[in-house]
């Protein structure tokens, strides 16, 4: 199952925020975190966030935690190793406080972590917890989006850019700072900008633009011929609707559809004619009608031309019995199509109401319950296609709509009783 909550931007980053005095505040960590360790840090922060400054420690089911991050749920050795890495990682900040006074601090990323009776308990130092809870310093990121990343560098860049989406730019970072953000400081290989750009910057930018809800573009500053600073321009990357249903089979995109609309033909009738007679046939009748003068009602005449198969050599004349029969058959079919479309619209509206009910129920559950629900539902899916759709769209997966409604009806009997 995928996790649909948002987690806090993790500690890999020299992040900047503007205070009243336009101060630049940097927070970064030492050490190198793997991709899974970075994801683990985000999930732990998500789980603790609501009580981050009020509770001394936080807990989460260890198996659930492992599955949320992507570990084998029985692989406690790897989980222990990752928790150990977070406890050994140092976070450092240097910023102005609310009174404009300089504040420097250092703390381990986790003050402790332990696994006991299937539960992971952990804590942050009080000073670090305050920084993590400050929305001006850390922005919530979508844990579901982080699952799309396959490299630690891509995820690190996303985390460090995401909080600046509203300002449109990260501001300038020195290359030394950027290397720390990417966890490649201390490597002589990446002292070369050529190597840094080819192996870190370009692949990470490509992954962020492909896998996340933002689009970024790097810009560089030089001193002489050497690149000394980097910043990233950022904009939102609007995702496609979680699911889209196009009852028109793409007909609305055809030029002939637009031509019919320009003649005043209704949406439903235009799509019906194209679907029933074909694009070329309707084009032919449009051309025929456009050549006729003195036509009072072009829509009515176009309808007659389509139903009676008028051709340029034909003089308008009363339709034959065959044409009348065809017209009656088409009318009956049009009525049936209209009824079917109305039923589809009603079903779509009902489905939307059910998705809204599910969204409210999911929002009321805690993170552990939400993840358990998703894991249980994922296990019930029979095909990889269905699972991929659910990973991509979660509880809004149109592909899995029937299965999702059945799952929640069974989990919460009577949930949809008030829907018509």
Secondary structure, 3 states (H helix, E strand, C coil): CCCCCEEECCCCCCCCCCCCCCCCCEEEECCCCCHHHHHHHHHHHHHHHHHCCCCCCEEEEHHHHHHHHCCCCCCHHHHHHHHHHHHCCEEEEEEECCCCCEEEEEEECCCEEEEECCEEEEECCHHHHHHHHCCCCCCEEEHHHHCCCCCHHHHHHHHHHHCCCCCCECCCEEHHHHHHHHCCCCCCHHHCHHHHHHHHHHHHHHHHHHHCCEEEEEEEEEECCEEEEEEEEEEECCCCCCCCCCCCCCHHHCHHHHHHHHCCCCHHHHHHHHHHHCHHHHHHHHHHHHCCCCCCCHHHHHHHHHHHCCCCCCCCCCCCHHHHHHHHHHHHHHHHHHHHHHHHHHHHHHHHHHHHHHHHHHHCCCHHHHHHHHHHHHHHCCCHHHHHHHHHHHHHCCCCHHHHHHHHHHHCCCCCCCCC
